[in-house]
Amino acid sequence: MKKLKANTTIAITDRAPHRIEKPREEWAAEDKRKANLDIVANDILYKILDNITFSKIKMCKTTKEICEKPIQLCEDNEQTKENKLSVAVQKFDNIKIKTGESVNEYDERVSSIINELNALGKVYSNNEIALKVGRGLPEEWDVITM
């Protein structure tokens, strides 16, 4: 956080004073406190971000920029939302139990996809989900699923 002061060596133009950065030795106690809080906030933000997001925000200069950049990165436009929905629907349509996968693991995968679809606004009925889960089981389960 830059501490600014009026630049008295340059005339005021456009009815706005020019501002220059204060040298550290001129900082008041309040300036130092604010700068310390800024450093602490940046440190917290850097520690909670994953490596991919961090690499995108590490060039930000202010705490405000650091806070706003991940929000900008995460906001989806309609095209992105439609693409995500399309991929999630395709995952749901093609879901089958994997070789060596337990029924609990399969159920967790199905639940994860259902949650993703719900978050994107696509809701399936319990009947549709049950049919999809049953069709995703291997042939040796046919007798049990009937």
N, CA and C atoms as an extended XYZ file, in Angstrom:
438
Properties=species:S:1:pos:R:3:atomname:S:1:resname:S:1:resid:I:1 pbc="F F F"
N         0.848       -1.163        0.000 N   MET     1
C         0.000        0.000        0.000 CA  MET     1
C         0.893        1.224        0.000 C   MET     1
N         0.696        2.081       -0.971 N   LYS     2
C         1.516        3.269       -1.081 CA  LYS     2
C         0.925        4.392       -0.242 C   LYS     2
N         1.754        5.020        0.506 N   LYS     3
C         1.354        6.194        1.279 CA  LYS     3
C         1.671        7.409        0.422 C   LYS     3
N         0.694        8.260        0.201 N   LEU     4
C         0.871        9.396       -0.688 CA  LEU     4
C         0.793       10.711        0.068 C   LEU     4
N         1.433       11.698       -0.510 N   LYS     5
C         1.354       13.050        0.024 CA  LYS     5
C         1.290       14.001       -1.151 C   LYS     5
N         0.836       15.200       -0.886 N   ALA     6
C         0.758       16.197       -1.946 CA  ALA     6
C         2.171       16.568       -2.376 C   ALA     6
N         2.369       16.677       -3.683 N   ASN     7
C         3.657       17.086       -4.217 CA  ASN     7
C         3.679       18.601       -4.296 C   ASN     7
N         4.399       19.228       -3.395 N   THR     8
C         4.408       20.690       -3.314 CA  THR     8
C         5.349       21.315       -4.331 C   THR     8
N         6.160       20.519       -4.990 N   THR     9
C         7.110       21.084       -5.952 CA  THR     9
C         6.491       21.257       -7.332 C   THR     9
N         5.331       20.668       -7.568 N   ILE    10
C         4.659       20.764       -8.867 CA  ILE    10
C         3.344       21.500       -8.671 C   ILE    10
N         3.041       22.407       -9.580 N   ALA    11
C         1.803       23.174       -9.475 CA  ALA    11
C         0.594       22.261       -9.660 C   ALA    11
N        -0.515       22.638       -9.037 N   ILE    12
C        -1.762       21.890       -9.159 CA  ILE    12
C        -2.371       22.191      -10.527 C   ILE    12
N        -2.716       21.123      -11.250 N   THR    13
C        -3.364       21.287      -12.550 CA  THR    13
C        -4.668       20.524      -12.551 C   THR    13
N        -5.570       20.937      -13.377 N   ASP    14
C        -6.873       20.270      -13.497 CA  ASP    14
C        -7.585       20.168      -12.150 C   ASP    14
N        -7.364       21.137      -11.286 N   ARG    15
C        -8.008       21.216       -9.967 CA  ARG    15
C        -7.760       19.989       -9.090 C   ARG    15
N        -6.743       19.213       -9.406 N   ALA    16
C        -6.413       18.047       -8.592 CA  ALA    16
C        -4.939       18.108       -8.233 C   ALA    16
N        -4.607       17.958       -6.974 N   PRO    17
C        -3.190       18.006       -6.609 CA  PRO    17
C        -2.479       16.746       -7.100 C   PRO    17
N        -1.260       16.900       -7.473 N   HIS    18
C        -0.440       15.742       -7.821 CA  HIS    18
C        -0.022       15.077       -6.518 C   HIS    18
N         0.062       13.793       -6.546 N   ARG    19
C         0.454       13.072       -5.350 CA  ARG    19
C         1.705       12.263       -5.660 C   ARG    19
N         2.572       12.187       -4.688 N   ILE    20
C         3.763       11.355       -4.809 CA  ILE    20
C         3.835       10.447       -3.593 C   ILE    20
N         4.591        9.377       -3.740 N   GLU    21
C         4.722        8.440       -2.637 CA  GLU    21
C         5.578        9.043       -1.530 C   GLU    21
N         5.121        8.851       -0.291 N   LYS    22
C         5.880        9.324        0.866 CA  LYS    22
C         7.089        8.418        1.072 C   LYS    22
N         8.230        8.989        1.408 N   PRO    23
C         9.355        8.126        1.800 CA  PRO    23
C         9.002        7.435        3.118 C   PRO    23
N         9.501        6.246        3.325 N   ARG    24
C         9.180        5.477        4.540 CA  ARG    24
C         9.495        6.234        5.821 C   ARG    24
N        10.546        7.018        5.802 N   GLU    25
C        10.911        7.740        7.033 CA  GLU    25
C         9.890        8.814        7.398 C   GLU    25
N         9.008        9.193        6.468 N   GLU    26
C         7.971       10.192        6.764 CA  GLU    26
C         6.631        9.561        7.164 C   GLU    26
N         6.572        8.245        7.161 N   TRP    27
C         5.319        7.575        7.504 CA  TRP    27
C         4.959        7.835        8.967 C   TRP    27
N         3.687        8.101        9.191 N   ALA    28
C         3.166        8.224       10.551 CA  ALA    28
C         2.843        6.822       11.064 C   ALA    28
N         2.542        6.732       12.348 N   ALA    29
C         2.205        5.432       12.947 CA  ALA    29
C         1.014        4.796       12.226 C   ALA    29
N         0.026        5.598       11.852 N   GLU    30
C        -1.152        5.075       11.154 CA  GLU    30
C        -0.775        4.520        9.778 C   GLU    30
N         0.138        5.189        9.073 N   ASP    31
C         0.609        4.702        7.772 CA  ASP    31
C         1.286        3.342        7.920 C   ASP    31
N         2.102        3.211        8.957 N   LYS    32
C         2.811        1.948        9.200 CA  LYS    32
C         1.827        0.836        9.540 C   LYS    32
N         0.828        1.156       10.357 N   ARG    33
C        -0.182        0.156       10.735 CA  ARG    33
C        -0.937       -0.330        9.506 C   ARG    33
N        -1.346        0.612        8.634 N   LYS    34
C        -2.084        0.237        7.422 CA  LYS    34
C        -1.220       -0.602        6.479 C   LYS    34
N         0.045       -0.227        6.344 N   ALA    35
C         0.950       -0.991        5.485 CA  ALA    35
C         1.132       -2.402        6.021 C   ALA    35
N         1.230       -2.544        7.346 N   ASN    36
C         1.380       -3.857        7.954 CA  ASN    36
C         0.123       -4.704        7.723 C   ASN    36
N        -1.044       -4.094        7.877 N   LEU    37
C        -2.289       -4.828        7.618 CA  LEU    37
C        -2.369       -5.272        6.168 C   LEU    37
N        -1.904       -4.427        5.269 N   ASP    38
C        -1.894       -4.763        3.852 CA  ASP    38
C        -0.995       -5.969        3.588 C   ASP    38
N         0.163       -5.983        4.218 N   ILE    39
C         1.106       -7.092        4.047 CA  ILE    39
C         0.507       -8.382        4.614 C   ILE    39
N        -0.130       -8.297        5.764 N   VAL    40
C        -0.762       -9.473        6.379 CA  VAL    40
C        -1.877      -10.001        5.479 C   VAL    40
N        -2.700       -9.095        4.938 N   ALA    41
C        -3.794       -9.506        4.050 CA  ALA    41
C        -3.244      -10.191        2.803 C   ALA    41
N        -2.204       -9.631        2.206 N   ASN    42
C        -1.595      -10.247        1.023 CA  ASN    42
C        -1.067      -11.634        1.358 C   ASN    42
N        -0.405      -11.764        2.500 N   ASP    43
C         0.150      -13.046        2.911 CA  ASP    43
C        -0.943      -14.099        3.048 C   ASP    43
N        -2.041      -13.724        3.676 N   ILE    44
C        -3.166      -14.663        3.839 CA  ILE    44
C        -3.710      -15.074        2.480 C   ILE    44
N        -3.907      -14.105        1.602 N   LEU    45
C        -4.435      -14.409        0.270 CA  LEU    45
C        -3.491      -15.315       -0.510 C   LEU    45
N        -2.206      -15.051       -0.443 N   TYR    46
C        -1.231      -15.880       -1.155 CA  TYR    46
C        -1.247      -17.317       -0.641 C   TYR    46
N        -1.422      -17.487        0.670 N   LYS    47
C        -1.384      -18.829        1.253 CA  LYS    47
C        -2.622      -19.658        0.944 C   LYS    47
N        -3.770      -19.020        0.737 N   ILE    48
C        -4.997      -19.801        0.519 CA  ILE    48
C        -5.218      -20.146       -0.947 C   ILE    48
N        -4.475      -19.515       -1.849 N   LEU    49
C        -4.680      -19.766       -3.272 CA  LEU    49
C        -3.877      -20.974       -3.731 C   LEU    49
N        -4.451      -21.729       -4.673 N   ASP    50
C        -3.704      -22.842       -5.240 CA  ASP    50
C        -2.639      -22.291       -6.198 C   ASP    50
N        -1.734      -23.152       -6.641 N   ASN    51
C        -0.610      -22.714       -7.473 CA  ASN    51
C        -1.052      -22.095       -8.797 C   ASN    51
N        -2.098      -22.626       -9.396 N   ILE    52
C        -2.570      -22.112      -10.686 CA  ILE    52
C        -3.114      -20.699      -10.525 C   ILE    52
N        -3.970      -20.498       -9.526 N   THR    53
C        -4.533      -19.162       -9.298 CA  THR    53
C        -3.443      -18.199       -8.860 C   THR    53
N        -2.530      -18.666       -8.009 N   PHE    54
C        -1.457      -17.799       -7.546 CA  PHE    54
C        -0.621      -17.289       -8.717 C   PHE    54
N        -0.346      -18.183       -9.673 N   SER    55
C         0.467      -17.748      -10.819 CA  SER    55
C        -0.237      -16.663      -11.628 C   SER    55
N        -1.563      -16.601      -11.540 N   LYS    56
C        -2.311      -15.581      -12.280 CA  LYS    56
C        -2.434      -14.267      -11.528 C   LYS    56
N        -2.242      -14.292      -10.210 N   ILE    57
C        -2.415      -13.060       -9.427 CA  ILE    57
C        -1.108      -12.510       -8.880 C   ILE    57
N        -0.016      -13.229       -9.053 N   LYS    58
C         1.232      -12.796       -8.421 CA  LYS    58
C         1.742      -11.454       -8.948 C   LYS    58
N         1.269      -11.018      -10.087 N   MET    59
C         1.695       -9.731      -10.638 CA  MET    59
C         0.830       -8.565      -10.143 C   MET    59
N        -0.226       -8.843       -9.397 N   CYS    60
C        -1.084       -7.781       -8.868 CA  CYS    60
C        -0.304       -6.946       -7.857 C   CYS    60
N        -0.540       -5.662       -7.894 N   LYS    61
C         0.221       -4.743       -7.043 CA  LYS    61
C        -0.472       -4.458       -5.709 C   LYS    61
N        -1.789       -4.381       -5.699 N   THR    62
C        -2.503       -4.017       -4.476 CA  THR    62
C        -3.329       -5.182       -3.959 C   THR    62
N        -3.681       -5.089       -2.677 N   THR    63
C        -4.526       -6.115       -2.070 CA  THR    63
C        -5.875       -6.164       -2.763 C   THR    63
N        -6.398       -5.023       -3.145 N   LYS    64
C        -7.678       -4.980       -3.838 CA  LYS    64
C        -7.610       -5.758       -5.145 C   LYS    64
N        -6.540       -5.575       -5.910 N   GLU    65
C        -6.370       -6.317       -7.164 CA  GLU    65
C        -6.280       -7.816       -6.890 C   GLU    65
N        -5.551       -8.180       -5.822 N   ILE    66
C        -5.402       -9.596       -5.470 CA  ILE    66
C        -6.753      -10.203       -5.116 C   ILE    66
N        -7.617       -9.437       -4.454 N   CYS    67
C        -8.952       -9.933       -4.096 CA  CYS    67
C        -9.864      -10.031       -5.312 C   CYS    67
N        -9.755       -9.086       -6.226 N   GLU    68
C       -10.667       -9.036       -7.371 CA  GLU    68
C       -10.292      -10.012       -8.486 C   GLU    68
N        -9.011      -10.298       -8.664 N   LYS    69
C        -8.561      -11.145       -9.774 CA  LYS    69
C        -9.163      -12.551       -9.729 C   LYS    69
N        -9.136      -13.271       -8.592 N   PRO    70
C        -9.752      -14.608       -8.586 CA  PRO    70
C       -11.251      -14.565       -8.879 C   PRO    70
N       -11.913      -13.499       -8.445 N   ILE    71
C       -13.345      -13.362       -8.738 CA  ILE    71
C       -13.549      -13.242      -10.237 C   ILE    71
N       -12.718      -12.432      -10.892 N   GLN    72
C       -12.801      -12.280      -12.346 CA  GLN    72
C       -12.517      -13.606      -13.038 C   GLN    72
N       -11.546      -14.349      -12.518 N   LEU    73
C       -11.182      -15.628      -13.128 CA  LEU    73
C       -12.289      -16.668      -12.985 C   LEU    73
N       -13.032      -16.591      -11.877 N   CYS    74
C       -14.054      -17.598      -11.596 CA  CYS    74
C       -15.416      -17.262      -12.182 C   CYS    74
N       -15.653      -15.998      -12.506 N   GLU    75
C       -16.943      -15.644      -13.078 CA  GLU    75
C       -17.050      -16.238      -14.479 C   GLU    75
N       -18.127      -16.937      -14.698 N   ASP    76
C       -18.317      -17.592      -15.982 CA  ASP    76
C       -19.280      -16.802      -16.838 C   ASP    76
N       -18.959      -16.703      -18.108 N   ASN    77
C       -19.929      -16.125      -19.018 CA  ASN    77
C       -20.882      -17.240      -19.463 C   ASN    77
N       -21.896      -16.897      -20.192 N   GLU    78
C       -22.918      -17.880      -20.581 CA  GLU    78
C       -22.336      -19.003      -21.433 C   GLU    78
N       -21.412      -18.665      -22.333 N   GLN    79
C       -20.794      -19.678      -23.198 CA  GLN    79
C       -20.060      -20.724      -22.358 C   GLN    79
N       -19.306      -20.277      -21.370 N   THR    80
C       -18.567      -21.196      -20.512 CA  THR    80
C       -19.531      -22.066      -19.721 C   THR    80
N       -20.604      -21.466      -19.212 N   LYS    81
C       -21.589      -22.221      -18.441 CA  LYS    81
C       -22.243      -23.299      -19.315 C   LYS    81
N       -22.574      -22.953      -20.544 N   GLU    82
C       -23.179      -23.939      -21.449 CA  GLU    82
C       -22.207      -25.070      -21.754 C   GLU    82
N       -20.932      -24.736      -21.935 N   ASN    83
C       -19.923      -25.766      -22.199 CA  ASN    83
C       -19.773      -26.705      -21.013 C   ASN    83
N       -19.737      -26.142      -19.797 N   LYS    84
C       -19.630      -26.971      -18.594 CA  LYS    84
C       -20.845      -27.877      -18.453 C   LYS    84
N       -22.030      -27.334      -18.735 N   LEU    85
C       -23.255      -28.129      -18.654 CA  LEU    85
C       -23.223      -29.263      -19.668 C   LEU    85
N       -22.784      -28.967      -20.872 N   SER    86
C       -22.701      -29.976      -21.922 CA  SER    86
C       -21.756      -31.112      -21.523 C   SER    86
N       -20.613      -30.765      -20.965 N   VAL    87
C       -19.644      -31.771      -20.526 CA  VAL    87
C       -20.220      -32.605      -19.385 C   VAL    87
N       -20.887      -31.948      -18.424 N   ALA    88
C       -21.462      -32.669      -17.281 CA  ALA    88
C       -22.579      -33.611      -17.729 C   ALA    88
N       -23.417      -33.174      -18.668 N   VAL    89
C       -24.488      -34.042      -19.188 CA  VAL    89
C       -23.875      -35.244      -19.898 C   VAL    89
N       -22.817      -35.007      -20.654 N   GLN    90
C       -22.152      -36.113      -21.342 CA  GLN    90
C       -21.558      -37.105      -20.339 C   GLN    90
N       -20.962      -36.581      -19.252 N   LYS    91
C       -20.437      -37.462      -18.199 CA  LYS    91
C       -21.553      -38.318      -17.619 C   LYS    91
N       -22.705      -37.682      -17.355 N   PHE    92
C       -23.834      -38.413      -16.779 CA  PHE    92
C       -24.349      -39.474      -17.749 C   PHE    92
N       -24.457      -39.119      -19.018 N   ASP    93
C       -24.964      -40.061      -20.016 CA  ASP    93
C       -24.045      -41.267      -20.190 C   ASP    93
N       -22.751      -41.076      -20.035 N   ASN    94
C       -21.780      -42.143      -20.297 CA  ASN    94
C       -21.282      -42.844      -19.038 C   ASN    94
N       -21.865      -42.539      -17.884 N   ILE    95
C       -21.341      -43.112      -16.644 CA  ILE    95
C       -21.620      -44.609      -16.562 C   ILE    95
N       -20.569      -45.334      -16.236 N   LYS    96
C       -20.658      -46.775      -16.016 CA  LYS    96
C       -19.679      -47.112      -14.900 C   LYS    96
N       -19.983      -48.195      -14.196 N   ILE    97
C       -19.083      -48.623      -13.136 CA  ILE    97
C       -17.783      -49.116      -13.763 C   ILE    97
N       -16.665      -48.739      -13.180 N   LYS    98
C       -15.351      -49.134      -13.704 CA  LYS    98
C       -14.971      -50.500      -13.155 C   LYS    98
N       -14.121      -51.199      -13.873 N   THR    99
C       -13.638      -52.489      -13.421 CA  THR    99
C       -12.887      -52.316      -12.109 C   THR    99
N       -13.254      -53.105      -11.108 N   GLY   100
C       -12.608      -53.042       -9.808 CA  GLY   100
C       -13.135      -51.935       -8.902 C   GLY   100
N       -14.103      -51.157       -9.376 N   GLU   101
C       -14.664      -50.070       -8.583 CA  GLU   101
C       -15.779      -50.619       -7.696 C   GLU   101
N       -15.811      -50.221       -6.449 N   SER   102
C       -16.869      -50.678       -5.550 CA  SER   102
C       -18.154      -49.897       -5.853 C   SER   102
N       -19.266      -50.417       -5.366 N   VAL   103
C       -20.546      -49.753       -5.569 CA  VAL   103
C       -20.553      -48.399       -4.857 C   VAL   103
N       -19.909      -48.318       -3.692 N   ASN   104
C       -19.830      -47.048       -2.970 CA  ASN   104
C       -19.055      -46.002       -3.772 C   ASN   104
N       -17.949      -46.410       -4.379 N   GLU   105
C       -17.160      -45.481       -5.202 CA  GLU   105
C       -17.962      -45.027       -6.421 C   GLU   105
N       -18.677      -45.966       -7.024 N   TYR   106
C       -19.526      -45.647       -8.174 CA  TYR   106
C       -20.617      -44.652       -7.760 C   TYR   106
N       -21.225      -44.907       -6.606 N   ASP   107
C       -22.263      -44.019       -6.091 CA  ASP   107
C       -21.710      -42.611       -5.827 C   ASP   107
N       -20.495      -42.547       -5.278 N   GLU   108
C       -19.866      -41.243       -5.040 CA  GLU   108
C       -19.623      -40.496       -6.347 C   GLU   108
N       -19.183      -41.210       -7.380 N   ARG   109
C       -18.957      -40.580       -8.682 CA  ARG   109
C       -20.252      -40.063       -9.281 C   ARG   109
N       -21.308      -40.875       -9.183 N   VAL   110
C       -22.621      -40.466       -9.694 CA  VAL   110
C       -23.106      -39.235       -8.921 C   VAL   110
N       -22.985      -39.268       -7.605 N   SER   111
C       -23.417      -38.128       -6.776 CA  SER   111
C       -22.657      -36.860       -7.134 C   SER   111
N       -21.378      -36.999       -7.375 N   SER   112
C       -20.554      -35.854       -7.749 CA  SER   112
C       -21.038      -35.229       -9.058 C   SER   112
N       -21.335      -36.070      -10.017 N   ILE   113
C       -21.826      -35.573      -11.319 CA  ILE   113
C       -23.210      -34.945      -11.158 C   ILE   113
N       -24.069      -35.557      -10.365 N   ILE   114
C       -25.414      -35.011      -10.116 CA  ILE   114
C       -25.304      -33.644       -9.449 C   ILE   114
N       -24.413      -33.512       -8.471 N   ASN   115
C       -24.209      -32.219       -7.796 CA  ASN   115
C       -23.706      -31.163       -8.773 C   ASN   115
N       -22.790      -31.562       -9.640 N   GLU   116
C       -22.274      -30.643      -10.654 CA  GLU   116
C       -23.399      -30.185      -11.583 C   GLU   116
N       -24.234      -31.123      -12.001 N   LEU   117
C       -25.368      -30.783      -12.877 CA  LEU   117
C       -26.356      -29.860      -12.163 C   LEU   117
N       -26.643      -30.154      -10.897 N   ASN   118
C       -27.559      -29.306      -10.128 CA  ASN   118
C       -27.017      -27.880      -10.016 C   ASN   118
N       -25.720      -27.761       -9.781 N   ALA   119
C       -25.104      -26.434       -9.669 CA  ALA   119
C       -25.197      -25.659      -10.985 C   ALA   119
N       -25.235      -26.376      -12.090 N   LEU   120
C       -25.329      -25.733      -13.403 CA  LEU   120
C       -26.778      -25.561      -13.864 C   LEU   120
N       -27.719      -25.966      -13.013 N   GLY   121
C       -29.132      -25.737      -13.322 CA  GLY   121
C       -29.858      -26.900      -13.973 C   GLY   121
N       -29.203      -28.039      -14.136 N   LYS   122
C       -29.827      -29.216      -14.750 CA  LYS   122
C       -30.219      -30.180      -13.644 C   LYS   122
N       -31.514      -30.466      -13.534 N   VAL   123
C       -32.006      -31.333      -12.459 CA  VAL   123
C       -32.645      -32.571      -13.072 C   VAL   123
N       -32.201      -33.731      -12.620 N   TYR   124
C       -32.784      -35.002      -13.043 CA  TYR   124
C       -33.679      -35.521      -11.931 C   TYR   124
N       -34.740      -36.235      -12.317 N   SER   125
C       -35.609      -36.833      -11.309 CA  SER   125
C       -34.908      -38.055      -10.705 C   SER   125
N       -35.370      -38.473       -9.536 N   ASN   126
C       -34.794      -39.656       -8.893 CA  ASN   126
C       -34.948      -40.890       -9.772 C   ASN   126
N       -36.058      -40.970      -10.508 N   ASN   127
C       -36.303      -42.099      -11.403 CA  ASN   127
C       -35.252      -42.138      -12.522 C   ASN   127
N       -34.966      -40.972      -13.112 N   GLU   128
C       -33.960      -40.910      -14.183 CA  GLU   128
C       -32.574      -41.303      -13.655 C   GLU   128
N       -32.264      -40.850      -12.455 N   ILE   129
C       -30.965      -41.172      -11.857 CA  ILE   129
C       -30.873      -42.671      -11.573 C   ILE   129
N       -31.944      -43.238      -11.017 N   ALA   130
C       -31.945      -44.670      -10.706 CA  ALA   130
C       -31.785      -45.506      -11.974 C   ALA   130
N       -32.470      -45.119      -13.043 N   LEU   131
C       -32.328      -45.845      -14.314 CA  LEU   131
C       -30.894      -45.750      -14.841 C   LEU   131
N       -30.300      -44.579      -14.769 N   LYS   132
C       -28.935      -44.387      -15.258 CA  LYS   132
C       -27.947      -45.205      -14.436 C   LYS   132
N       -28.122      -45.205      -13.104 N   VAL   133
C       -27.230      -45.974      -12.237 CA  VAL   133
C       -27.379      -47.465      -12.539 C   VAL   133
N       -28.593      -47.924      -12.702 N   GLY   134
C       -28.834      -49.342      -13.019 CA  GLY   134
C       -28.240      -49.740      -14.352 C   GLY   134
N       -28.349      -48.876      -15.352 N   ARG   135
C       -27.789      -49.184      -16.679 CA  ARG   135
C       -26.267      -49.131      -16.686 C   ARG   135
N       -25.696      -48.462      -15.717 N   GLY   136
C       -24.242      -48.356      -15.649 CA  GLY   136
C       -23.576      -49.534      -14.973 C   GLY   136
N       -24.383      -50.427      -14.397 N   LEU   137
C       -23.820      -51.607      -13.731 CA  LEU   137
C       -23.485      -52.680      -14.765 C   LEU   137
N       -22.529      -53.558      -14.481 N   PRO   138
C       -22.148      -54.609      -15.435 CA  PRO   138
C       -23.256      -55.647      -15.612 C   PRO   138
N       -23.147      -56.456      -16.664 N   GLU   139
C       -24.183      -57.438      -17.004 CA  GLU   139
C       -24.437      -58.449      -15.892 C   GLU   139
N       -23.410      -58.805      -15.143 N   GLU   140
C       -23.618      -59.797      -14.068 CA  GLU   140
C       -24.538      -59.285      -12.976 C   GLU   140
N       -24.842      -57.987      -12.976 N   TRP   141
C       -25.756      -57.402      -12.005 CA  TRP   141
C       -27.191      -57.357      -12.527 C   TRP   141
N       -27.441      -57.773      -13.761 N   ASP   142
C       -28.767      -57.667      -14.363 CA  ASP   142
C       -29.853      -58.315      -13.521 C   ASP   142
N       -29.617      -59.493      -12.997 N   VAL   143
C       -30.616      -60.205      -12.202 CA  VAL   143
C       -30.945      -59.405      -10.943 C   VAL   143
N       -29.940      -58.829      -10.325 N   ILE   144
C       -30.150      -58.065       -9.096 CA  ILE   144
C       -30.890      -56.762       -9.389 C   ILE   144
N       -30.574      -56.110      -10.483 N   THR   145
C       -31.216      -54.829      -10.794 CA  THR   145
C       -32.664      -54.989      -11.198 C   THR   145
N       -33.044      -56.153      -11.677 N   MET   146
C       -34.450      -56.356      -12.027 CA  MET   146
C       -35.247      -56.571      -10.774 C   MET   146
